[in-house]
Structure formats: structure tokens, C-alpha cells
Amino acid sequence: MEPMKPMEPMKPMEPMKPLDFGPPWWPKELGQPASSGGQNDIHYAFFPEARRLAIRRGDTVTLHDTGDHRIGGVQAQGGSMRFTSQSGEVRVEDLPQVK
């Protein structure tokens, strides 16, 4: 019986490439969001320092003043978005829209 041949060492794996979500769709002056995401055709990006929430529905982007809310989780249903904050649930419609 012939002895086993030594195994060939494993080759190192290539590092993963970062995901490319394309260019930012929110105003550049807001910088990088603390959180962002989306469901269906509605996307959001939260900027706590600027106290702004950017919402994109299709090709339309709106900005909202978040006041003292620290936006957390998001839920989108029927074309509306609701967010969790330290004060409870907040509807986008309840946040003042800014230009």
C-alpha cells in the first residue's frame, strides 16, 4: 500500500469587496447617514447631527426635520413609513418637511 501524499496548503481567500449601493441619493452636504435602508420603493437615510431624515420615493427626495427624535427602526407599509425613536413611534408625515 502506498503512503498518503501530503495535502496541498490552502490558498488564501481573496478579501470581500464592499457592496456598491451606487452614489448617495441624499444631499451631499448631509454627509454620511448614521443609518439608512429601505423597503419596496421607499428609502431613508438619517443624519442625527443635522437633525434630518431624507426619504426617497421613486425619484423624489424629501427632507424632514427630526427635532429631538433619535430615529431607530423603520417599518414601511402601504406607502407610509414609521420610525421608532426614544419617544415612541413616529410617522414621517408628523415630521416637518424642509427644503
DSSP file (Angstrom, degrees, kcal/mol; ACC not computed):
  #  RESIDUE AA STRUCTURE BP1 BP2  ACC     N-H-->O    O-->H-N    N-H-->O    O-->H-N    TCO  KAPPA ALPHA  PHI   PSI    X-CA   Y-CA   Z-CA
    1    1 A M              0   0    0      0, 0.0     0, 0.0     0, 0.0     0, 0.0   0.000 360.0 360.0 360.0 137.1    0.0    0.0    0.0
    2    2 A E        -     0   0    0      1,-0.1     3,-0.1     3,-0.0     0, 0.0  -0.626 360.0-112.7 -84.9 136.8    1.3    3.4   -1.0
    3    3 A P        -     0   0    0      0, 0.0    -1,-0.1     0, 0.0     2,-0.1  -0.309  40.6 -92.9 -67.7 153.8    1.6    6.1    1.8
    4    4 A M        -     0   0    0      1,-0.1     3,-0.1     3,-0.0     0, 0.0  -0.357  37.8-123.5 -65.2 143.0   -0.7    9.1    1.6
    5    5 A K        -     0   0    0      1,-0.1    -1,-0.1    -3,-0.1    -3,-0.0  -0.632  35.1 -97.0 -84.1 146.9    0.7   12.2   -0.1
    6    6 A P        -     0   0    0      0, 0.0     2,-0.1     0, 0.0    -1,-0.1  -0.316  43.3-107.1 -63.7 147.5    0.8   15.4    1.9
    7    7 A M        -     0   0    0      1,-0.1     3,-0.1    -3,-0.1    -3,-0.0  -0.430  31.3-110.8 -73.4 148.5   -2.1   17.8    1.3
    8    8 A E        -     0   0    0     -2,-0.1    -1,-0.1     1,-0.1     3,-0.1  -0.620  41.4-104.5 -76.4 136.2   -1.5   20.9   -0.7
    9    9 A P        -     0   0    0      0, 0.0     2,-0.1     0, 0.0    -1,-0.1  -0.264  40.3-100.5 -62.1 149.2   -1.8   24.0    1.6
   10   10 A M        -     0   0    0      1,-0.1     3,-0.0    -3,-0.1    -3,-0.0  -0.420  33.5-122.5 -68.6 143.0   -4.9   26.1    1.3
   11   11 A K        -     0   0    0     -2,-0.1    -1,-0.1     1,-0.1    -3,-0.0  -0.652  34.8-101.0 -83.3 143.2   -4.7   29.2   -0.8
   12   12 A P        -     0   0    0      0, 0.0     2,-0.2     0, 0.0    -1,-0.1  -0.340  39.0-114.0 -64.6 145.5   -5.6   32.4    0.9
   13   13 A M        -     0   0    0      1,-0.1     3,-0.1    -3,-0.0    -3,-0.0  -0.484  28.3-110.5 -76.9 148.8   -9.1   33.7    0.2
   14   14 A E        -     0   0    0     -2,-0.2    -1,-0.1     1,-0.1     3,-0.1  -0.572  41.4-102.7 -74.1 141.8   -9.5   37.0   -1.6
   15   15 A P        -     0   0    0      0, 0.0     2,-0.1     0, 0.0    -1,-0.1  -0.324  41.6-101.0 -64.1 149.6  -10.9   39.8    0.6
   16   16 A M        -     0   0    0      1,-0.1     3,-0.0    -3,-0.1    -3,-0.0  -0.444  32.9-124.6 -69.8 142.5  -14.5   40.6    0.1
   17   17 A K        -     0   0    0     -2,-0.1     3,-0.1     1,-0.1    -1,-0.1  -0.687  31.5-105.8 -85.0 140.8  -15.3   43.6   -2.0
   18   18 A P        -     0   0    0      0, 0.0     2,-0.1     0, 0.0    -1,-0.1  -0.327  41.1 -99.3 -64.6 149.2  -17.5   46.2   -0.3
   19   19 A L        -     0   0    0      1,-0.1     2,-0.7     2,-0.0    -3,-0.0  -0.431  31.5-141.1 -66.9 141.6  -21.1   46.4   -1.5
   20   20 A D        +     0   0    0      1,-0.1    -1,-0.1    -2,-0.1    -3,-0.0  -0.916  24.6 173.7-109.7 110.0  -21.7   49.2   -4.0
   21   21 A F        -     0   0    0     -2,-0.7    -1,-0.1     1,-0.4    -2,-0.0   0.291  49.5-115.0 -95.2   9.0  -25.1   50.8   -3.5
   22   22 A G        -     0   0    0      2,-0.0    -1,-0.4     3,-0.0     3,-0.1  -0.272  58.5 -26.2  84.4-176.7  -24.3   53.5   -6.1
   23   23 A P  S    S-     0   0    0      0, 0.0    -3,-0.0     0, 0.0     2,-0.0  -0.326  80.7 -88.5 -69.4 153.0  -23.9   57.2   -5.5
   24   24 A P        -     0   0    0      0, 0.0     4,-0.1     0, 0.0    -2,-0.0  -0.347  30.6-158.7 -60.0 140.7  -25.7   58.7   -2.5
   25   25 A W        +     0   0    0     -3,-0.1     3,-0.1     2,-0.1    -3,-0.0   0.531  67.6  82.0 -98.1  -9.9  -29.2   59.9   -3.3
   26   26 A W  S    S-     0   0    0      1,-0.1     5,-0.1     5,-0.1     2,-0.1  -0.482 102.0 -71.9 -90.8 165.3  -29.4   62.4   -0.4
   27   27 A P    >   -     0   0    0      0, 0.0     3,-1.8     0, 0.0     4,-0.3  -0.355  41.8-134.5 -58.5 131.7  -28.0   65.9   -0.5
   28   28 A K  G >  S+     0   0    0      1,-0.3     3,-1.9     2,-0.2    -2,-0.1   0.796  99.1  69.9 -60.2 -31.3  -24.2   65.7   -0.2
   29   29 A E  G 3  S+     0   0    0      1,-0.3    -1,-0.3     2,-0.0    -3,-0.0   0.671  89.1  65.0 -65.5 -13.8  -24.0   68.4    2.4
   30   30 A L  G <  S-     0   0    0     -3,-1.8    -1,-0.3     1,-0.2    -2,-0.2   0.670  92.6-159.0 -79.8 -16.7  -25.6   66.0    4.9
   31   31 A G    <   -     0   0    0     -3,-1.9    -1,-0.2    -4,-0.3    -5,-0.1  -0.482  47.4  -9.9  78.1-144.9  -22.5   63.7    4.7
   32   32 A Q  S    S-     0   0    0     -2,-0.2     2,-0.1     1,-0.0    13,-0.0  -0.759  73.5-123.0 -93.7 134.7  -22.8   60.0    5.7
   33   33 A P        -     0   0    0      0, 0.0    14,-0.2     0, 0.0     3,-0.1  -0.404   5.2-136.6 -74.2 152.7  -26.0   58.9    7.4
   34   34 A A  S    S+     0   0    0     12,-2.6     2,-0.3     1,-0.3    13,-0.1   0.804  92.7   3.3 -73.8 -30.7  -25.9   57.2   10.8
   35   35 A S  E     +A   46   0A   0     11,-1.0    11,-2.9     2,-0.0     2,-0.3  -0.989  69.9 169.3-151.5 152.0  -28.5   54.7    9.4
   36   36 A S  E     +A   45   0A   0     -2,-0.3     2,-0.3     9,-0.2     9,-0.2  -0.980  12.9 127.3-156.7 161.0  -30.1   54.1    6.1
   37   37 A G  E     -A   44   0A   0      7,-2.0     7,-2.8    -2,-0.3     2,-0.3  -0.976  26.4-146.9 173.5-166.1  -32.2   51.5    4.5
   38   38 A G  E     -A   43   0A   0     -2,-0.3     2,-0.3     5,-0.3     5,-0.2  -0.962   8.5-144.6-179.1 163.0  -35.4   50.9    2.6
   39   39 A Q  E >  S-A   42   0A   0      3,-2.3     3,-2.3    -2,-0.3     2,-0.1  -0.993  72.2 -27.9-141.8 138.2  -38.3   48.6    1.8
   40   40 A N  T 3  S-     0   0    0     -2,-0.3     0, 0.0     1,-0.3     0, 0.0  -0.379 128.4 -24.3  56.0-123.0  -40.0   48.3   -1.6
   41   41 A D  T 3  S+     0   0    0     -2,-0.1    17,-1.6    -3,-0.0     2,-0.5   0.135 119.5  92.7-106.6  19.4  -39.6   51.6   -3.4
   42   42 A I  E <   +AB  39  57A   0     -3,-2.3    -3,-2.3    15,-0.2     2,-0.3  -0.958  50.5 179.0-117.6 129.7  -39.1   53.8   -0.3
   43   43 A H  E     -AB  38  56A   0     13,-2.4    13,-2.7    -2,-0.5     2,-0.3  -0.922   5.5-166.6-127.6 152.8  -35.7   54.5    1.2
   44   44 A Y  E     -AB  37  55A   0     -7,-2.8    -7,-2.0    -2,-0.3     2,-0.3  -0.952  10.3-170.2-136.5 157.4  -34.5   56.5    4.1
   45   45 A A  E     -AB  36  54A   0      9,-1.9     9,-3.0    -2,-0.3     2,-0.4  -0.952  14.7-151.2-146.0 129.1  -31.3   58.0    5.5
   46   46 A F  E     -AB  35  53A   0    -11,-2.9   -12,-2.6    -2,-0.3   -11,-1.0  -0.881  10.2-173.6-109.5 131.0  -31.0   59.5    9.0
   47   47 A F  E  >> - B   0  52A   0      5,-3.0     5,-2.0    -2,-0.4     4,-1.0  -0.843   2.6-177.8-122.8  89.3  -28.5   62.3    9.8
   48   48 A P  T  45S+     0   0    0      0, 0.0     3,-0.3     0, 0.0    -1,-0.1   0.856  79.9  54.1 -62.8 -37.7  -28.6   62.9   13.6
   49   49 A E  T  45S+     0   0    0      1,-0.2    -2,-0.0   -19,-0.1   -19,-0.0   0.895 117.2  37.5 -64.1 -38.4  -26.1   65.8   13.7
   50   50 A A  T  45S-     0   0    0     -3,-0.3    -1,-0.2   -20,-0.2     3,-0.1   0.550 106.6-130.3 -86.1  -8.6  -28.1   67.7   11.1
   51   51 A R  T  <5 +     0   0    0     -4,-1.0    15,-2.0    -3,-0.3    16,-0.5   0.921  62.4 135.2  56.8  46.8  -31.4   66.5   12.6
   52   52 A R  E   < -BC  47  65A   0     -5,-2.0    -5,-3.0    13,-0.2     2,-0.4  -0.947  44.6-162.5-129.7 147.0  -32.5   65.5    9.2
   53   53 A L  E     -BC  46  64A   0     11,-2.1    11,-2.1    -2,-0.4     2,-0.5  -0.992  13.6-155.8-125.6 120.2  -34.3   62.5    7.7
   54   54 A A  E     -BC  45  63A   0     -9,-3.0    -9,-1.9    -2,-0.4     2,-0.4  -0.837   9.6-169.2 -98.1 133.4  -34.1   62.0    3.9
   55   55 A I  E     -BC  44  62A   0      7,-2.8     7,-2.7    -2,-0.5     2,-0.5  -0.983   4.5-164.5-123.3 131.7  -36.8   60.0    2.3
   56   56 A R  E     +BC  43  61A   0    -13,-2.7   -13,-2.4    -2,-0.4     2,-0.5  -0.972   8.7 178.2-119.0 121.3  -36.7   58.8   -1.3
   57   57 A R  E >  S-BC  42  60A   0      3,-2.6     3,-2.1    -2,-0.5     2,-0.4  -0.958  71.5 -48.8-117.6 108.5  -39.9   57.6   -3.0
   58   58 A G  T 3  S-     0   0    0    -17,-1.6   -15,-0.0    -2,-0.5     0, 0.0  -0.536 124.3 -21.5  64.6-121.3  -39.0   56.7   -6.6
   59   59 A D  T 3  S+     0   0    0     -2,-0.4     2,-0.5    -3,-0.1    -1,-0.3   0.371 117.9  98.7 -99.1   2.4  -37.1   59.7   -8.0
   60   60 A T  E <   -C   57   0A   0     -3,-2.1    -3,-2.6     2,-0.0     2,-0.5  -0.811  52.3-168.0 -99.7 126.8  -38.4   62.1   -5.4
   61   61 A V  E     -C   56   0A   0     -2,-0.5     2,-0.3    -5,-0.2    -5,-0.2  -0.950   5.2-176.4-113.3 129.5  -36.3   63.0   -2.3
   62   62 A T  E     -C   55   0A   0     -7,-2.7    -7,-2.8    -2,-0.5     2,-0.4  -0.929  14.4-144.2-120.8 149.8  -37.8   64.9    0.7
   63   63 A L  E     -CD  54  98A   0     35,-0.8    35,-2.7    -2,-0.3     2,-0.4  -0.917  15.0-166.3-113.1 140.3  -36.0   66.2    3.8
   64   64 A H  E     -CD  53  97A   0    -11,-2.1   -11,-2.1    -2,-0.4     2,-0.6  -0.963  23.4-122.7-128.6 143.6  -37.6   66.2    7.2
   65   65 A D  E     -C   52   0A   0     31,-2.9   -13,-0.2    -2,-0.4   -14,-0.1  -0.746  20.2-167.6 -82.2 120.7  -36.7   67.9   10.5
   66   66 A T    >   -     0   0    0    -15,-2.0     3,-2.3    -2,-0.6   -14,-0.1   0.542  14.9-168.1 -89.3  -6.4  -36.3   65.2   13.1
   67   67 A G  T 3   -     0   0    0    -16,-0.5    -1,-0.2     1,-0.3    28,-0.0  -0.327  68.5 -18.7  57.4-129.8  -36.2   67.6   16.0
   68   68 A D  T 3  S+     0   0    0      2,-0.1    -1,-0.3    -2,-0.0     2,-0.2   0.384 104.9 121.9 -91.1   3.4  -35.1   65.7   19.2
   69   69 A H    <   -     0   0    0     -3,-2.3     2,-0.8    16,-0.1    -3,-0.1  -0.468  51.7-154.0 -71.4 134.5  -36.0   62.3   17.8
   70   70 A R        -     0   0    0     -2,-0.2    16,-0.3   -19,-0.0     2,-0.1  -0.898  26.6-140.0-104.2  99.1  -33.2   59.7   17.6
   71   71 A I        +     0   0    0     -2,-0.8    14,-0.2    14,-0.1     3,-0.1  -0.329  34.5 157.1 -68.2 135.7  -34.5   57.6   14.8
   72   72 A G        +     0   0    0     12,-3.2    -1,-0.1     1,-0.4    13,-0.1   0.155  47.6  16.5-122.8-118.8  -34.1   53.8   15.1
   73   73 A G        -     0   0    0     10,-0.1    11,-2.4     1,-0.1    -1,-0.4  -0.084  64.2-147.7 -62.1 159.7  -36.1   51.0   13.5
   74   74 A V  E     -E   83   0B   0      9,-0.2     2,-0.4    -3,-0.1     9,-0.2  -0.956  13.2-171.9-131.9 148.1  -38.2   51.5   10.4
   75   75 A Q  E     -E   82   0B   0      7,-2.5     7,-2.7    -2,-0.3     2,-0.5  -0.983   6.5-164.6-139.5 128.9  -41.4   50.0    9.1
   76   76 A A  E     +E   81   0B   0     -2,-0.4     2,-0.3     5,-0.2     5,-0.2  -0.960  17.5 160.4-116.8 126.5  -42.9   50.7    5.7
   77   77 A Q  E >   -E   80   0B   0      3,-2.4     3,-1.9    -2,-0.5    -2,-0.0  -0.981  64.8  -8.4-145.6 131.8  -46.5   49.7    4.9
   78   78 A G  T 3  S-     0   0    0     -2,-0.3     3,-0.1     1,-0.3    -1,-0.0   0.819 127.7 -51.3  57.2  35.7  -48.8   51.0    2.2
   79   79 A G  T 3  S+     0   0    0      1,-0.3     2,-0.3   -37,-0.0    -1,-0.3   0.489 118.2 104.6  82.5   1.9  -46.5   53.8    1.0
   80   80 A S  E <   -E   77   0B   0     -3,-1.9    -3,-2.4   -38,-0.0     2,-0.4  -0.869  56.2-149.0-115.6 151.0  -46.1   55.2    4.5
   81   81 A M  E     -E   76   0B   0     -2,-0.3    11,-2.1    -5,-0.2     2,-0.4  -0.948   8.7-170.1-119.9 140.8  -43.0   54.9    6.8
   82   82 A R  E     -EF  75  91B   0     -7,-2.7    -7,-2.5    -2,-0.4     2,-0.3  -0.979   7.8-161.3-126.2 143.1  -42.9   54.8   10.6
   83   83 A F  E     -EF  74  90B   0      7,-3.2     7,-3.1    -2,-0.4     2,-0.5  -0.873  16.6-126.3-122.9 153.9  -39.8   55.0   12.7
   84   84 A T  E     + F   0  89B   0    -11,-2.4   -12,-3.2    -2,-0.3     2,-0.3  -0.846  35.1 168.0 -96.6 134.8  -39.0   54.1   16.3
   85   85 A S  E >   - F   0  88B   0      3,-2.3     3,-1.9    -2,-0.5   -14,-0.1  -0.807  54.7 -91.0-133.5 178.2  -37.5   56.9   18.4
   86   86 A Q  T 3  S+     0   0    0      1,-0.3     3,-0.1    -2,-0.3   -17,-0.1   0.688 128.4  52.9 -64.7 -16.0  -36.8   57.3   22.1
   87   87 A S  T 3  S-     0   0    0      1,-0.4     2,-0.3   -17,-0.1    -1,-0.3   0.344 121.0-101.8 -99.3   4.4  -40.3   58.9   22.3
   88   88 A G  E <  S-F   85   0B   0     -3,-1.9    -3,-2.3     2,-0.0    -1,-0.4  -0.784  72.9  -4.3 110.9-156.9  -42.1   56.0   20.6
   89   89 A E  E     -F   84   0B   0     -2,-0.3     2,-0.4    -5,-0.2    -5,-0.2  -0.534  59.3-167.6 -80.6 140.0  -43.3   55.6   17.1
   90   90 A V  E     -F   83   0B   0     -7,-3.1    -7,-3.2    -2,-0.2     2,-0.3  -0.994  11.3-145.4-129.2 129.6  -43.1   58.5   14.7
   91   91 A R  E >   -F   82   0B   0     -2,-0.4     3,-1.6    -9,-0.2     4,-0.4  -0.734  19.9-129.5 -90.0 144.0  -44.7   58.8   11.3
   92   92 A V  G >  S+     0   0    0    -11,-2.1     3,-1.9    -2,-0.3    -1,-0.1   0.889 110.1  62.9 -56.8 -38.6  -42.8   60.6    8.5
   93   93 A E  G 3  S+     0   0    0    -12,-0.3    -1,-0.3     1,-0.3     4,-0.1   0.726  97.9  57.0 -60.4 -20.8  -46.0   62.6    7.9
   94   94 A D  G <  S+     0   0    0     -3,-1.6    -1,-0.3     2,-0.1    -2,-0.2   0.547  90.3  85.4 -87.9  -8.4  -45.6   64.0   11.5
   95   95 A L  S <  S-     0   0    0     -3,-1.9   -29,-0.1    -4,-0.4     2,-0.1  -0.813  89.8-110.9 -94.8 130.9  -42.1   65.4   10.8
   96   96 A P        -     0   0    0      0, 0.0   -31,-2.9     0, 0.0     2,-0.3  -0.344  29.4-126.9 -62.0 135.4  -41.9   68.8    9.3
   97   97 A Q  E     -D   64   0A   0    -33,-0.2     2,-0.3    -4,-0.1   -33,-0.3  -0.660  28.0-167.4 -83.0 137.7  -40.7   68.8    5.7
   98   98 A V  E      D   63   0A   0    -35,-2.7   -35,-0.8    -2,-0.3   -46,-0.0  -0.805 360.0 360.0-120.3 163.0  -37.8   71.2    5.0
   99   99 A K              0   0    0     -2,-0.3   -35,-0.1   -37,-0.1    -1,-0.1   0.417 360.0 360.0-102.9 360.0  -36.2   72.4    1.7
